[in-house]
Amino acid sequence: MLTKAKKTTQEYIKRLNYALDFIEKNLDADLSLEKISHKAHYSPYHFHRIFSTIIGENLNEYVTRKRIERIASILLLGTKDSIKNLSYKYGFNSESSFSRAFKKHYGIAPSKFKSEGQNKLSKIGIEPFKSEKYICDINNIKKWVEMNAQITLRTIKDIKLASIMHIAEFEKMGSMYQKLIEWGHKNDVLSTSDFQAITIYHDNPNVTQILRVRYSACVTVNKNIKAEGEIRPYILKGGNYAVGHFEINSKDFPKAWKSMLIWVIENGYQFRDADYFEEYLNDYKTHPEQKHIINIYIPVVQVSTKKNKAKISNCESTTEQNQTVFDYFQLINFMKDIKSFFDKKYGLDFKFGSIYKGSKDFSYFSLTTEALKRQKLKFVLIFNHKILNFRICLSGQNKSIRKKYWNLFKGSDWNTYRLAESIDNSLSIIDYLIVEKPNFNNMETLINQIETESFKFINEIRSILEQ
């Protein structure tokens, strides 16, 4: 029999879950103490005390953190929305107040996080997925996927679940499932023919400290249920998912998640705002090699890239009727071939960045030397997907560096290449049109042309910078 104190604690948790769910779904709406406490059926004063005691943060701190982390997730995935718009959308009074809060939380300005977030995560106090220690580069993870995963696209219907929410302490997950199953058998609500054990992740460990990651252990139920203590009903919304089937050791879970995220990006899908979850298909203790058989579900939306139907628009002139039409994946593959050639030939002298694929309209990669790196400068090779041309530019690590060198070139009588009109909205300091009408039917000739013109620009700029 439950003691009075335990019943009270369970009631707190049940009501708190309603509040946490409401916050999660309404980060871009009014989240006042009065409104949220009403959802939890408590007075504001009482709710505030309960929330702080159980969550370990007061309500304002929690809401602010969740909003910052939501924006950080958006910035990591890439967005055309400005930081200013995002800050207002998610309840900050001004861009400057958001920037201060963001920098306090992550130790880095949001503008810098937007361009360098992936590289900075390990340096700003946020513990990323531990898969980093297993992964040397993207190619390795792709090979791992080929050997260890079967990935398909699947449309699922809504799933009724009984769940227990927890924050961190992942070692307690086993006992949470045991409690759910015992409760389900006792109340005769477990699905028997299509039983599923599922873990839903409500936070992104790439932007949320691992000690604050919120997750729910869940089991499928065959009827509507009511909340009972820490056990509550949850509807996992249906939709389109990339589903990866794995048979892996315990240490490979982070690598499996990383591989799924890479697969989604590499195959031209966009992440959808819905639940990310794992489905467990066996008891690993009974497996001859102690392996877990799981499905990982990533909510996705397919990017519209209809082959040979919609011509690529030309923002400078009307597209010629006989122009060859390429889809996004072909364009990215062209860029991969070019980067691979440069890397093999100049890998000892230059350090190459990864190919940027955050926009359907263009892609690029950077190349720099140790000397340029000390000056915080880099060259960037840009492929415009809309106009179908290649440019190379001199750029800098940040706006102040770009402005410094832009002023130097502007104040000189040197005018061999085009100087950016203004540095305010340009990543380029100076740039050069390499190829205006590329012939993709002869990639060898095209790559040689890009190489010749690129290094004409690079060598001349280096000779000036290194004087």
Wavefront OBJ file of the C-alpha trace (Angstrom):
o trace
v 0.000 0.000 0.000
v 1.286 3.441 -0.902
v 2.051 5.821 1.932
v 0.432 9.256 1.963
v 3.797 10.898 1.226
v 4.407 8.654 -1.774
v 0.922 9.289 -3.131
v 1.512 13.030 -2.800
v 4.843 12.798 -4.662
v 3.235 10.788 -7.455
v 0.489 13.384 -7.757
v 3.128 16.121 -8.035
v 4.895 14.219 -10.809
v 1.669 13.533 -12.692
v 0.642 17.185 -12.694
v 4.177 18.324 -13.455
v 4.238 16.122 -16.551
v 1.234 18.012 -17.915
v 3.087 21.278 -17.370
v 6.321 20.014 -18.993
v 4.425 18.754 -22.026
v 2.597 22.073 -22.352
v 5.893 24.006 -22.169
v 7.524 21.736 -24.749
v 4.701 22.269 -27.250
v 4.332 26.013 -26.666
v 7.846 27.438 -26.456
v 6.827 30.130 -28.927
v 3.757 31.161 -26.874
v 2.990 32.856 -23.551
v 4.434 30.723 -20.750
v 3.669 32.757 -17.663
v 3.666 31.191 -14.216
v -0.096 31.761 -13.952
v -0.833 30.008 -17.228
v 1.396 26.987 -16.613
v 0.355 26.539 -12.967
v -3.261 26.537 -14.160
v -2.414 23.647 -16.517
v -1.015 21.738 -13.540
v -4.073 22.609 -11.384
v -2.033 24.335 -8.677
v -1.818 27.858 -7.353
v 1.131 29.811 -8.817
v 2.898 29.917 -5.452
v 2.474 26.200 -4.755
v 3.374 25.206 -8.310
v 6.531 27.325 -8.265
v 7.800 25.530 -5.157
v 6.988 22.056 -6.507
v 8.554 22.798 -9.879
v 11.805 24.086 -8.390
v 12.076 21.156 -5.979
v 11.525 18.385 -8.541
v 13.146 19.920 -11.638
v 16.022 21.650 -9.890
v 15.429 24.950 -11.703
v 12.779 27.581 -11.194
v 10.157 27.943 -13.904
v 11.678 31.022 -15.581
v 15.118 29.388 -15.736
v 13.665 26.211 -17.211
v 11.558 27.994 -19.864
v 14.458 30.263 -20.851
v 16.803 27.295 -21.135
v 14.331 25.294 -23.216
v 13.814 28.245 -25.566
v 17.559 28.760 -25.954
v 18.045 25.061 -26.653
v 15.189 25.037 -29.182
v 16.805 27.937 -31.073
v 20.216 26.229 -30.829
v 18.727 23.079 -32.402
v 17.249 25.176 -35.218
v 20.589 26.904 -35.820
v 22.423 23.563 -35.904
v 20.091 22.152 -38.543
v 20.320 25.343 -40.622
v 17.649 27.981 -41.151
v 16.940 31.002 -43.306
v 15.266 32.679 -40.351
v 17.365 35.411 -38.749
v 18.538 35.219 -35.151
v 16.515 38.364 -34.481
v 13.288 36.725 -35.717
v 13.970 33.551 -33.767
v 14.625 35.486 -30.559
v 11.305 37.351 -30.827
v 9.443 34.208 -31.873
v 10.592 32.368 -28.749
v 9.715 35.052 -26.238
v 12.798 37.224 -25.834
v 12.252 40.977 -25.572
v 15.148 41.841 -27.879
v 17.899 40.258 -29.915
v 20.498 41.632 -27.468
v 18.788 40.072 -24.421
v 18.612 36.743 -26.236
v 22.274 36.978 -27.264
v 23.327 37.604 -23.672
v 21.262 34.668 -22.399
v 22.525 32.402 -25.181
v 26.165 33.304 -24.549
v 25.718 32.793 -20.816
v 24.283 29.318 -21.457
v 26.692 28.148 -24.169
v 29.672 30.473 -23.780
v 29.420 31.502 -27.418
v 27.441 34.144 -29.311
v 24.442 32.826 -31.331
v 25.840 34.308 -34.573
v 29.053 32.363 -34.086
v 27.149 29.259 -33.000
v 25.132 29.457 -36.238
v 28.286 29.190 -38.373
v 30.545 27.187 -36.080
v 28.190 25.354 -33.722
v 29.066 21.854 -34.869
v 32.776 22.490 -34.278
v 32.302 24.362 -30.999
v 29.921 22.042 -29.146
v 32.674 20.137 -27.390
v 34.230 23.401 -26.199
v 31.203 25.146 -24.713
v 30.365 22.888 -21.802
v 27.747 20.769 -23.573
v 28.484 17.082 -23.683
v 27.667 15.730 -27.152
v 26.722 12.179 -28.004
v 29.654 9.967 -27.031
v 29.723 8.689 -30.596
v 32.417 11.299 -31.292
v 35.072 9.009 -29.838
v 34.009 6.214 -32.209
v 33.732 8.298 -35.352
v 36.772 9.495 -37.262
v 34.907 11.007 -40.193
v 31.711 10.871 -42.210
v 33.051 8.211 -44.578
v 33.715 5.857 -41.680
v 30.175 6.228 -40.378
v 28.749 5.629 -43.860
v 30.709 2.379 -44.105
v 29.510 1.441 -40.641
v 25.901 2.055 -41.695
v 26.307 -0.173 -44.748
v 27.577 -3.024 -42.578
v 25.273 -2.622 -39.575
v 21.993 -1.048 -40.604
v 18.948 -1.499 -42.779
v 17.339 1.895 -43.299
v 13.896 2.392 -44.797
v 11.195 5.052 -44.935
v 8.006 4.255 -43.085
v 4.701 5.963 -42.380
v 3.334 5.085 -38.954
v -0.006 5.750 -37.275
v -0.514 7.283 -33.826
v 0.637 4.940 -31.049
v -0.998 4.801 -27.597
v 1.596 4.531 -24.843
v 1.963 4.337 -21.099
v 5.069 6.246 -20.119
v 7.344 7.309 -17.301
v 9.296 10.511 -17.795
v 12.752 10.956 -16.287
v 15.655 13.398 -16.486
v 19.133 11.900 -17.008
v 20.088 8.868 -14.825
v 19.803 6.577 -17.846
v 20.867 3.616 -15.724
v 17.367 3.697 -14.194
v 15.685 2.977 -17.533
v 15.551 -0.794 -16.892
v 13.658 -0.381 -13.643
v 11.274 2.079 -15.320
v 10.364 -0.526 -17.963
v 9.929 -3.184 -15.308
v 7.530 -0.893 -13.438
v 5.561 -0.163 -16.635
v 5.211 -3.838 -17.550
v 4.167 -4.864 -14.040
v 1.620 -2.038 -13.977
v 0.374 -2.975 -17.453
v -0.147 -6.629 -16.562
v -1.902 -5.705 -13.345
v -4.307 -3.394 -15.182
v -4.612 -5.634 -18.275
v -3.796 -2.813 -20.712
v -0.638 -4.043 -22.473
v -0.825 -4.722 -26.184
v -0.116 -8.413 -26.658
v -0.108 -8.982 -30.409
v 1.889 -5.820 -31.260
v 3.696 -4.972 -28.005
v 6.404 -2.330 -28.282
v 8.910 -1.002 -25.755
v 9.955 2.514 -26.749
v 12.195 5.289 -25.424
v 11.284 8.820 -26.554
v 13.901 11.586 -26.307
v 12.397 15.007 -25.568
v 15.728 16.854 -25.671
v 18.613 16.931 -28.121
v 21.817 15.803 -26.328
v 23.814 17.874 -28.824
v 22.456 21.085 -27.312
v 21.207 20.016 -23.874
v 23.539 19.063 -21.044
v 23.392 15.303 -20.574
v 22.357 15.799 -16.913
v 19.234 17.634 -18.125
v 18.157 15.420 -21.036
v 14.496 14.486 -20.582
v 13.268 11.143 -21.890
v 10.297 8.797 -21.476
v 10.316 5.025 -21.162
v 7.111 3.781 -22.831
v 5.120 0.628 -23.574
v 2.192 0.250 -25.952
v -1.302 -0.079 -24.485
v -4.507 -1.376 -26.050
v -6.917 1.160 -24.543
v -7.072 4.706 -23.259
v -5.539 5.030 -19.794
v -5.508 7.630 -17.055
v -2.429 8.988 -15.308
v -1.538 7.068 -12.175
v 1.343 8.537 -10.207
v 4.411 8.809 -12.425
v 2.801 6.615 -15.106
v 0.924 8.695 -17.654
v -0.689 8.319 -21.086
v 1.232 9.523 -24.114
v 0.250 9.607 -27.787
v 3.193 9.201 -30.127
v 2.046 11.065 -33.228
v 2.239 9.234 -36.541
v 3.854 10.457 -39.746
v 6.838 9.831 -41.974
v 9.966 8.393 -40.372
v 13.384 7.210 -41.453
v 13.700 3.879 -39.630
v 17.061 2.244 -39.016
v 17.193 -1.420 -38.001
v 20.304 -2.317 -35.977
v 21.781 -5.326 -34.196
v 24.472 -3.710 -32.060
v 26.442 -3.745 -28.820
v 25.577 -1.345 -26.011
v 28.509 0.931 -26.826
v 27.257 1.427 -30.397
v 23.966 3.179 -29.549
v 25.462 6.677 -29.964
v 27.049 5.655 -33.260
v 23.729 4.280 -34.500
v 21.975 7.595 -33.736
v 24.777 9.569 -35.392
v 24.610 7.351 -38.466
v 20.848 7.859 -38.762
v 21.198 11.640 -38.627
v 23.896 11.528 -41.307
v 21.766 9.231 -43.476
v 18.829 11.660 -43.320
v 21.022 14.587 -44.375
v 22.925 12.673 -47.069
v 19.705 11.438 -48.656
v 18.142 14.866 -48.950
v 15.489 14.669 -46.236
v 14.657 17.362 -43.701
v 14.093 16.761 -40.000
v 10.482 17.048 -38.908
v 9.398 18.490 -35.558
v 8.170 15.320 -33.838
v 9.349 12.606 -31.449
v 12.696 10.849 -31.951
v 12.564 7.372 -30.443
v 14.048 3.895 -30.093
v 12.099 0.645 -30.313
v 13.547 -2.443 -28.599
v 12.964 -5.795 -30.293
v 14.752 -8.226 -27.962
v 16.171 -8.807 -24.511
v 19.878 -8.366 -25.150
v 20.717 -10.627 -22.187
v 19.322 -13.613 -24.106
v 21.227 -12.783 -27.304
v 24.243 -15.085 -27.881
v 26.474 -12.022 -28.357
v 24.636 -9.788 -25.855
v 23.492 -7.543 -28.724
v 20.527 -5.194 -28.836
v 18.118 -5.493 -31.766
v 16.515 -2.074 -32.169
v 14.784 0.299 -34.544
v 15.654 4.007 -34.438
v 12.969 6.392 -35.700
v 13.804 9.858 -37.058
v 10.838 12.062 -38.134
v 11.476 13.378 -41.650
v 10.042 15.393 -44.507
v 11.170 14.702 -48.055
v 12.672 17.652 -49.906
v 10.945 18.223 -53.244
v 13.532 17.555 -55.955
v 11.699 16.171 -58.966
v 14.164 14.867 -61.500
v 14.064 16.355 -64.971
v 10.789 18.186 -64.340
v 11.355 21.520 -62.616
v 14.125 23.527 -64.213
v 16.556 25.362 -61.975
v 15.611 29.021 -62.007
v 18.198 31.568 -63.108
v 18.147 34.792 -61.113
v 20.228 36.722 -63.666
v 18.750 35.665 -66.977
v 16.112 33.365 -68.419
v 17.144 29.715 -68.375
v 17.948 28.470 -71.847
v 15.491 25.911 -73.154
v 18.240 23.420 -73.981
v 19.986 23.769 -70.614
v 20.640 20.463 -68.864
v 18.581 20.107 -65.692
v 20.128 18.575 -62.568
v 18.574 17.645 -59.263
v 20.049 18.589 -55.906
v 21.836 15.278 -55.408
v 23.607 15.490 -58.768
v 24.774 19.015 -57.941
v 26.144 17.922 -54.568
v 27.889 14.954 -56.197
v 29.609 17.322 -58.641
v 30.906 19.286 -55.654
v 32.063 16.097 -53.938
v 34.080 15.117 -57.030
v 35.740 18.541 -57.110
v 36.605 18.504 -53.411
v 37.943 14.942 -53.668
v 40.271 15.989 -56.494
v 41.560 19.011 -54.550
v 41.980 16.978 -51.370
v 44.033 14.250 -53.061
v 46.259 16.686 -54.937
v 46.693 19.451 -52.372
v 45.928 17.727 -49.080
v 49.472 18.216 -47.761
v 49.457 21.975 -48.335
v 45.836 22.904 -47.625
v 43.277 22.012 -45.021
v 39.807 21.503 -46.507
v 36.473 22.093 -44.786
v 33.426 19.895 -45.276
v 30.919 20.655 -48.032
v 28.165 22.987 -46.861
v 24.777 21.561 -47.865
v 22.430 23.725 -45.821
v 20.770 25.350 -48.850
v 19.312 23.965 -52.047
v 20.582 27.062 -53.880
v 24.331 26.696 -53.304
v 27.098 24.608 -51.759
v 30.700 25.380 -50.874
v 33.831 24.196 -49.096
v 36.762 26.102 -47.625
v 40.489 25.644 -48.058
v 43.219 27.304 -46.057
v 46.903 27.079 -45.133
v 48.617 27.345 -41.767
v 49.784 30.871 -42.645
v 46.264 31.961 -43.610
v 44.815 30.271 -40.546
v 47.053 32.405 -38.333
v 45.602 35.447 -40.100
v 42.090 33.952 -39.568
v 41.535 33.880 -43.335
v 40.364 31.196 -45.751
v 39.447 30.676 -49.389
v 35.961 29.392 -50.201
v 34.977 27.617 -53.428
v 31.277 28.272 -54.119
v 28.924 26.444 -56.485
v 25.736 28.388 -57.259
v 23.051 25.783 -57.993
v 20.611 28.300 -59.472
v 22.863 30.147 -61.906
v 25.170 27.146 -62.398
v 28.503 28.860 -61.969
v 31.590 28.532 -59.775
v 33.251 31.337 -57.841
v 36.112 31.502 -55.381
v 36.454 34.124 -52.684
v 38.703 35.216 -49.873
v 36.816 35.155 -46.584
v 37.514 35.450 -42.855
v 36.555 33.592 -39.714
v 34.325 36.432 -38.537
v 32.948 39.793 -39.573
v 35.661 41.866 -37.900
v 38.405 39.963 -39.743
v 36.558 40.315 -43.057
v 36.092 44.035 -42.452
v 39.782 44.506 -41.590
v 41.001 42.994 -44.868
v 38.170 44.502 -46.892
v 39.338 47.955 -45.752
v 42.931 47.092 -46.671
v 41.974 46.128 -50.220
v 39.555 49.031 -50.546
v 42.226 51.509 -49.490
v 44.723 50.244 -52.064
v 44.927 50.753 -55.825
v 44.763 46.986 -56.408
v 41.676 46.066 -58.472
v 42.417 42.757 -60.195
v 39.404 41.002 -58.664
v 35.950 42.128 -57.549
v 35.781 43.669 -54.085
v 32.529 43.092 -52.155
v 30.337 46.186 -52.191
v 29.836 45.965 -48.431
v 31.056 43.579 -45.770
v 27.835 43.860 -43.735
v 25.948 41.156 -45.608
v 28.778 39.365 -47.358
v 30.987 36.437 -46.392
v 33.266 37.415 -49.259
v 36.038 40.020 -49.063
v 37.027 39.703 -52.712
v 35.905 37.090 -55.222
v 36.501 35.777 -58.714
v 34.182 34.067 -61.219
v 35.944 30.818 -62.141
v 33.522 29.089 -64.507
v 30.401 30.747 -65.876
v 28.879 27.908 -67.914
v 30.274 24.601 -66.653
v 30.145 21.524 -68.893
v 29.261 18.658 -66.572
v 29.447 16.148 -69.420
v 33.243 16.340 -69.206
v 34.073 16.448 -65.509
v 37.811 15.988 -66.018
v 38.053 19.127 -68.166
v 35.753 21.043 -65.806
v 37.787 20.120 -62.726
v 41.024 21.107 -64.457
v 39.471 24.441 -65.393
v 38.330 25.028 -61.800
v 41.792 24.062 -60.519
v 43.618 26.404 -62.911
v 41.418 29.425 -62.259
v 41.201 28.806 -58.511
v 44.944 28.688 -58.031
v 45.439 31.694 -60.257
v 43.322 33.571 -57.700
v 44.745 31.810 -54.624
v 48.395 32.318 -55.567
v 47.941 35.982 -56.374
v 46.066 36.698 -53.154
v 48.592 34.730 -51.079
v 51.469 36.666 -52.625
v 49.839 39.911 -51.471
v 48.872 38.677 -47.985
v 52.233 37.084 -47.304
v 54.319 40.144 -48.283
l 1 2 3 4 5 6 7 8 9 10 11 12 13 14 15 16 17 18 19 20 21 22 23 24 25 26 27 28 29 30 31 32 33 34 35 36 37 38 39 40 41 42 43 44 45 46 47 48 49 50 51 52 53 54 55 56 57 58 59 60 61 62 63 64 65 66 67 68 69 70 71 72 73 74 75 76 77 78 79 80 81 82 83 84 85 86 87 88 89 90 91 92 93 94 95 96 97 98 99 100 101 102 103 104 105 106 107 108 109 110 111 112 113 114 115 116 117 118 119 120 121 122 123 124 125 126 127 128 129 130 131 132 133 134 135 136 137 138 139 140 141 142 143 144 145 146 147 148 149 150 151 152 153 154 155 156 157 158 159 160 161 162 163 164 165 166 167 168 169 170 171 172 173 174 175 176 177 178 179 180 181 182 183 184 185 186 187 188 189 190 191 192 193 194 195 196 197 198 199 200 201 202 203 204 205 206 207 208 209 210 211 212 213 214 215 216 217 218 219 220 221 222 223 224 225 226 227 228 229 230 231 232 233 234 235 236 237 238 239 240 241 242 243 244 245 246 247 248 249 250 251 252 253 254 255 256 257 258 259 260 261 262 263 264 265 266 267 268 269 270 271 272 273 274 275 276 277 278 279 280 281 282 283 284 285 286 287 288 289 290 291 292 293 294 295 296 297 298 299 300 301 302 303 304 305 306 307 308 309 310 311 312 313 314 315 316 317 318 319 320 321 322 323 324 325 326 327 328 329 330 331 332 333 334 335 336 337 338 339 340 341 342 343 344 345 346 347 348 349 350 351 352 353 354 355 356 357 358 359 360 361 362 363 364 365 366 367 368 369 370 371 372 373 374 375 376 377 378 379 380 381 382 383 384 385 386 387 388 389 390 391 392 393 394 395 396 397 398 399 400 401 402 403 404 405 406 407 408 409 410 411 412 413 414 415 416 417 418 419 420 421 422 423 424 425 426 427 428 429 430 431 432 433 434 435 436 437 438 439 440 441 442 443 444 445 446 447 448 449 450 451 452 453 454 455 456 457 458 459 460 461 462 463 464 465 466 467
